[in-house]
Amino acid sequence: MPLQQLKQRLLERKMQLERQVAAIENDFRQGRSSDLAEQAQERENDDVLNALEQNAELELSHINRALQRMELGNYATCSVCQDIIALERLTAIPYTSLCIQCANRKE
């Protein structure tokens, strides 16, 4: 998969995540029920939304760094060992900054 296709995938995913975060933030701005039972359910929902928002923001951070690496010309270079990241790995995880060897060592 050429670099331009990977960049397009990253940009599309970035837009999806930004919409998701905006929808979650919009939900948080909505008023809450005055009913105590409904408030308990809303708090549980808020916990789930918080987790979703945190995950989306983390992925957005990874994507933004990947896009920056593309601009700098070191997108396919492992941030640890400086080896080339295999195209197959970049296709599977377009925002990765680690080659498979360094990723396996990190686990």
C-alpha positions as CSV (number, residue, x, y, z in Angstrom):
1,M,0.0,0.0,0.0
2,P,1.6,3.3,-1.1
3,L,2.3,6.0,1.4
4,Q,-0.5,8.2,0.0
5,Q,-3.1,5.5,0.7
6,L,-1.8,5.1,4.2
7,K,-2.0,8.8,4.7
8,Q,-5.6,8.8,3.4
9,R,-6.6,6.0,5.8
10,L,-5.1,8.0,8.7
11,L,-6.9,11.1,7.7
12,E,-10.2,9.3,7.4
13,R,-9.8,7.6,10.7
14,K,-8.8,11.0,12.3
15,M,-12.1,12.5,11.0
16,Q,-14.1,9.6,12.4
17,L,-12.5,9.9,15.8
18,E,-12.9,13.7,15.9
19,R,-16.6,13.3,15.2
20,Q,-16.8,10.6,17.9
21,V,-15.1,12.9,20.5
22,A,-17.4,15.8,19.5
23,A,-20.5,13.6,19.9
24,I,-19.3,12.4,23.3
25,E,-18.6,15.9,24.5
26,N,-22.0,17.0,23.2
27,D,-23.6,14.3,25.2
28,F,-21.8,15.4,28.3
29,R,-23.2,18.9,27.8
30,Q,-26.7,17.7,27.8
31,G,-28.6,18.1,31.0
32,R,-29.1,15.2,33.4
33,S,-32.4,13.8,34.7
34,S,-33.8,14.8,38.0
35,D,-34.9,11.1,38.6
36,L,-32.4,9.4,40.9
37,A,-32.7,6.0,39.2
38,E,-32.0,7.6,35.8
39,Q,-29.1,9.5,37.3
40,A,-27.5,6.2,38.3
41,Q,-27.9,4.9,34.8
42,E,-26.5,8.1,33.3
43,R,-23.4,7.9,35.6
44,E,-22.8,4.4,34.3
45,N,-23.2,5.6,30.7
46,D,-20.8,8.5,31.5
47,D,-18.2,6.0,32.6
48,V,-18.5,4.2,29.3
49,L,-18.4,7.5,27.4
50,N,-15.3,8.6,29.3
51,A,-13.5,5.4,28.4
52,L,-14.5,5.7,24.8
53,E,-13.4,9.3,24.7
54,Q,-10.0,8.5,26.3
55,N,-9.4,5.7,23.8
56,A,-10.4,8.0,20.9
57,E,-8.1,10.8,22.1
58,L,-5.2,8.3,22.5
59,E,-5.7,7.0,19.0
60,L,-6.0,10.6,17.7
61,S,-2.6,11.4,19.3
62,H,-1.0,8.4,17.6
63,I,-2.5,9.4,14.3
64,N,-1.3,13.0,14.6
65,R,2.2,11.8,15.4
66,A,2.1,9.4,12.4
67,L,1.0,12.3,10.1
68,Q,3.8,14.4,11.5
69,R,6.3,11.7,10.8
70,M,5.0,11.5,7.2
71,E,5.6,15.2,6.9
72,L,9.1,14.9,8.3
73,G,9.9,11.9,6.1
74,N,10.6,9.4,8.8
75,Y,7.2,7.7,8.9
76,A,8.4,4.2,8.1
77,T,11.4,4.4,10.5
78,C,11.2,2.7,13.9
79,S,11.4,5.2,16.7
80,V,13.5,2.9,18.8
81,C,16.0,1.1,16.5
82,Q,15.8,3.3,13.4
83,D,15.2,0.3,11.2
84,I,12.5,0.4,8.5
85,I,9.0,-0.6,9.6
86,A,7.7,-3.3,7.3
87,L,4.9,-2.1,4.9
88,E,2.8,-5.0,6.1
89,R,3.0,-3.7,9.6
90,L,2.2,-0.1,8.5
91,T,-0.8,-1.4,6.5
92,A,-2.1,-3.3,9.6
93,I,-1.4,-0.5,12.1
94,P,-0.9,2.7,10.1
95,Y,0.0,4.9,13.2
96,T,2.6,2.6,14.6
97,S,6.1,4.0,15.3
98,L,7.7,0.7,16.1
99,C,9.0,-2.2,13.9
100,I,7.7,-5.6,14.8
101,Q,10.9,-6.5,16.7
102,C,10.8,-3.5,19.0
103,A,7.0,-3.8,19.5
104,N,7.5,-7.4,20.6
105,R,10.3,-6.4,23.0
106,K,8.0,-3.7,24.5
107,E,5.3,-6.2,25.4
